[in-house]
Amino acid sequence: MTITPALMRRIAEAAAAETLPRFRRPALIDNKLACGFDPVTEADREAERVIRTLIAEAYPDHGIHGEEFGLEREGSAHRWIIDPIDGTRAFISGLPLWGTLVGLTVEGRAVAGLMSQPFTGELFYACGEGTHYEGPGGNRRLSVRDTTVLSDATLCTTTPALFDPLRRAAYDRVEAGVCLARYGTDCYAYAMLAAGQVDLVIEAGLQPYDIVALIPVIEQAGGIITTWAGGRAEGGGDILAAATPQLHEQAMALLR
């Protein structure tokens, strides 16, 4: 089975038709948590609905697991993982650092994925033949940059405030060793790693729908993405993405 760029574009366009008209507009925001703040909007729900419909039309026997509406066809070896708006906090704040994430796993391994940012008009996708960019500046194939020394690296994380004290201490050891650290980037950071703009992304406590789509985008651009323990990242948890094996090894040593 081949996932085509055309399908990636259709998914991105369908989601954008629901998210973009609602961006920077007054909207009802629901909180998923009784204690704390985990926002969800109409844009999240409606984007996931149209993505589910499109996938079901193309592959009616595939499983689908989305952040907002859960899992269907659990027994399928092929499972699409959807986060209709990764970075909802950025979305409701009017910041264009959110994105739509859609990934495909086969027997639990991520093989294709996309990150779409419709406000900036950018699509990052990987479906077996490299990682590709479509947007301002022209379409091109992406590759990570060849940074191998931690002190030369640019590091991104959404915010270290999300880490518990032990993970925060581990993260701080890495940040202290890099050239530059930037916060608040959500899924956009992984796209920038694949594009050769940053070198490391470190996150903690992710769900599968936060990361599955980004695994092929990183790997097919030549990067490495694992858990902090060095395992596959499809299950989420604590995640480290690096441009090169050398950087990955240096960051892993500090995270341990």
C-alpha positions as CSV (number, residue, x, y, z in Angstrom):
1,M,0.0,0.0,0.0
2,T,1.3,3.4,-1.0
3,I,0.3,6.7,0.7
4,T,0.5,9.4,-1.9
5,P,1.4,13.1,-1.6
6,A,-2.0,13.8,-3.1
7,L,-3.7,12.2,-0.2
8,M,-1.5,14.1,2.2
9,R,-2.6,17.3,0.5
10,R,-6.3,16.4,0.6
11,I,-6.1,15.7,4.3
12,A,-4.3,19.0,5.0
13,E,-6.8,20.9,2.9
14,A,-9.8,19.3,4.5
15,A,-8.5,20.1,8.0
16,A,-7.6,23.7,7.0
17,A,-11.1,24.3,5.8
18,E,-12.3,23.8,9.4
19,T,-9.4,25.3,11.4
20,L,-8.3,28.3,9.4
21,P,-11.7,30.2,9.4
22,R,-11.9,29.7,13.2
23,F,-8.3,30.9,13.9
24,R,-8.1,34.4,15.6
25,R,-11.9,34.4,15.8
26,P,-14.0,34.4,19.1
27,A,-14.7,30.8,20.0
28,L,-16.1,28.7,22.7
29,I,-13.3,26.9,24.5
30,D,-14.0,23.8,26.6
31,N,-11.7,22.5,29.3
32,K,-11.2,18.7,29.3
33,L,-9.8,18.7,32.8
34,A,-11.6,19.1,36.1
35,C,-8.3,20.2,37.6
36,G,-6.0,22.1,35.3
37,F,-6.4,23.4,31.8
38,D,-6.5,21.2,28.6
39,P,-8.5,23.3,26.1
40,V,-10.5,22.0,23.1
41,T,-12.4,24.0,20.6
42,E,-15.0,23.5,17.9
43,A,-12.1,23.7,15.4
44,D,-10.4,20.7,17.0
45,R,-13.6,18.6,16.8
46,E,-14.7,19.6,13.3
47,A,-11.2,19.2,11.8
48,E,-11.0,15.7,13.2
49,R,-14.5,14.8,11.9
50,V,-13.5,15.7,8.3
51,I,-10.1,14.0,8.5
52,R,-11.9,10.8,9.8
53,T,-14.4,11.0,6.9
54,L,-11.7,11.4,4.3
55,I,-9.6,8.5,5.6
56,A,-12.6,6.2,6.0
57,E,-13.5,6.9,2.4
58,A,-10.0,6.1,1.1
59,Y,-9.3,3.2,3.5
60,P,-12.5,1.8,5.0
61,D,-10.7,-1.1,6.7
62,H,-8.1,1.1,8.5
63,G,-8.3,1.9,12.1
64,I,-8.5,5.5,13.2
65,H,-7.4,7.0,16.6
66,G,-8.0,10.6,17.1
67,E,-7.5,12.9,20.1
68,E,-11.1,14.1,20.2
69,F,-13.2,11.0,19.2
70,G,-11.1,8.0,20.2
71,L,-10.4,4.7,18.5
72,E,-12.4,2.8,15.9
73,R,-11.6,-0.5,14.1
74,E,-9.1,-1.3,16.8
75,G,-8.1,-4.7,15.2
76,S,-6.7,-3.2,12.0
77,A,-3.0,-3.5,11.4
78,H,-3.2,-0.1,9.7
79,R,-4.0,2.8,12.1
80,W,-4.2,6.5,11.5
81,I,-3.4,8.7,14.4
82,I,-4.9,12.2,14.4
83,D,-4.3,15.4,16.4
84,P,-6.5,17.9,14.6
85,I,-4.8,20.9,16.3
86,D,-1.6,20.2,18.1
87,G,-0.9,23.3,20.1
88,T,-4.5,24.3,21.0
89,R,-3.1,26.8,23.5
90,A,-1.2,28.5,20.7
91,F,-4.3,28.3,18.5
92,I,-6.5,30.1,21.1
93,S,-3.8,32.6,21.7
94,G,-3.6,33.6,18.0
95,L,-0.1,32.2,17.6
96,P,0.6,30.4,14.4
97,L,2.7,27.6,16.0
98,W,-0.1,25.0,16.0
99,G,-0.5,22.4,13.4
100,T,-2.6,19.5,12.2
101,L,-0.9,16.1,12.7
102,V,-2.0,13.0,10.9
103,G,0.2,9.8,10.9
104,L,-0.2,6.2,9.8
105,T,1.2,3.2,11.7
106,V,1.4,-0.3,10.3
107,E,1.7,-3.0,13.0
108,G,2.5,-0.2,15.4
109,R,5.3,1.5,13.5
110,A,4.9,5.0,12.0
111,V,5.4,4.9,8.2
112,A,3.8,8.2,7.0
113,G,2.9,11.5,8.5
114,L,2.1,15.1,7.9
115,M,2.2,18.4,9.8
116,S,0.1,21.2,8.2
117,Q,0.2,24.8,9.3
118,P,-2.5,26.5,7.1
119,F,-2.1,30.0,8.4
120,T,1.5,30.1,7.1
121,G,0.5,27.9,4.1
122,E,3.0,25.2,5.0
123,L,2.8,21.4,4.6
124,F,5.5,19.0,5.8
125,Y,4.9,15.4,5.0
126,A,6.7,12.0,4.6
127,C,5.2,9.0,3.0
128,G,8.1,6.7,2.3
129,E,10.3,8.7,-0.1
130,G,11.8,11.4,2.0
131,T,10.4,14.4,3.8
132,H,8.9,17.1,1.7
133,Y,7.9,20.7,2.2
134,E,5.2,22.6,0.2
135,G,4.7,26.3,0.9
136,P,6.2,29.8,0.7
137,G,9.6,29.7,-0.9
138,G,8.8,26.7,-3.1
139,N,8.5,23.0,-2.7
140,R,11.5,21.0,-1.8
141,R,12.8,17.8,-0.1
142,L,14.0,18.4,3.4
143,S,17.0,17.1,5.3
144,V,18.3,17.8,8.8
145,R,21.5,19.8,9.3
146,D,24.7,18.1,10.2
147,T,25.3,19.6,13.7
148,T,27.3,17.1,15.8
149,V,28.4,19.2,18.8
150,L,25.9,20.0,21.5
151,S,27.4,23.5,22.1
152,D,26.5,24.3,18.5
153,A,23.0,23.1,18.7
154,T,19.6,24.9,18.8
155,L,17.1,23.2,21.1
156,C,13.3,23.6,21.2
157,T,10.7,22.5,23.7
158,T,7.1,23.7,24.3
159,T,7.9,24.7,27.8
160,P,10.0,23.2,30.6
161,A,7.3,24.2,33.0
162,L,5.4,21.0,31.8
163,F,8.2,18.8,33.2
164,D,8.1,17.3,36.7
165,P,11.1,18.2,38.9
166,L,13.2,15.2,37.9
167,R,12.6,15.7,34.2
168,R,13.1,19.4,34.5
169,A,16.5,18.8,36.0
170,A,17.4,16.4,33.2
171,Y,16.2,18.9,30.6
172,D,18.1,21.8,32.2
173,R,21.3,19.8,31.9
174,V,20.8,19.7,28.1
175,E,19.7,23.3,27.8
176,A,22.8,24.4,29.7
177,G,25.0,22.8,27.0
178,V,23.4,24.1,23.9
179,C,24.0,27.3,21.9
180,L,20.3,28.5,21.8
181,A,17.0,27.3,23.3
182,R,13.6,28.3,22.2
183,Y,10.2,27.7,23.9
184,G,6.5,27.6,22.8
185,T,7.0,25.8,19.5
186,D,4.8,22.6,19.8
187,C,4.8,20.5,16.7
188,Y,6.4,23.2,14.6
189,A,9.7,22.5,16.3
190,Y,9.8,19.0,14.8
191,A,9.1,20.4,11.4
192,M,11.9,22.9,11.8
193,L,14.3,20.0,12.8
194,A,13.4,18.2,9.6
195,A,13.9,21.4,7.7
196,G,17.4,21.9,9.1
197,Q,16.6,25.0,11.1
198,V,17.0,23.5,14.7
199,D,18.9,20.5,16.0
200,L,17.1,19.1,19.1
201,V,13.6,18.8,20.4
202,I,12.9,17.6,23.9
203,E,9.4,17.0,25.3
204,A,7.9,15.0,28.2
205,G,4.5,13.3,28.7
206,L,3.4,13.2,25.1
207,Q,0.4,11.1,23.9
208,P,0.7,9.0,20.7
209,Y,-1.4,11.5,18.8
210,D,1.2,14.3,19.7
211,I,4.1,12.5,18.1
212,V,3.2,9.6,15.6
213,A,2.8,11.9,12.6
214,L,6.1,13.5,13.3
215,I,8.2,10.4,13.5
216,P,8.3,9.8,9.7
217,V,8.8,13.5,9.1
218,I,12.0,13.4,11.3
219,E,13.3,10.0,10.2
220,Q,12.8,10.4,6.5
221,A,14.7,13.7,6.7
222,G,17.6,11.9,8.2
223,G,17.0,12.6,11.9
224,I,16.6,10.4,15.0
225,I,13.6,10.3,17.3
226,T,13.2,8.1,20.3
227,T,12.0,8.1,23.9
228,W,14.4,9.3,26.6
229,A,15.1,5.6,27.2
230,G,16.1,5.1,23.6
231,G,13.1,3.2,22.4
232,R,10.6,3.8,19.6
233,A,8.5,6.9,20.0
234,E,5.1,5.7,18.7
235,G,3.7,5.3,22.2
236,G,4.5,8.8,23.2
237,G,5.9,9.6,26.7
238,D,9.3,11.5,27.0
239,I,10.7,12.3,23.6
240,L,14.0,13.3,22.2
241,A,14.5,14.2,18.5
242,A,17.9,15.0,17.1
243,A,19.5,15.9,13.8
244,T,22.4,13.5,14.1
245,P,23.4,10.4,16.0
246,Q,26.2,12.3,17.7
247,L,23.8,15.0,19.1
248,H,21.3,12.3,20.1
249,E,24.0,10.5,22.1
250,Q,25.2,13.6,23.8
251,A,21.6,14.7,24.8
252,M,20.8,11.1,25.9
253,A,23.8,11.1,28.3
254,L,22.6,14.3,29.9
255,L,18.9,13.2,30.1
256,R,20.0,10.0,32.0
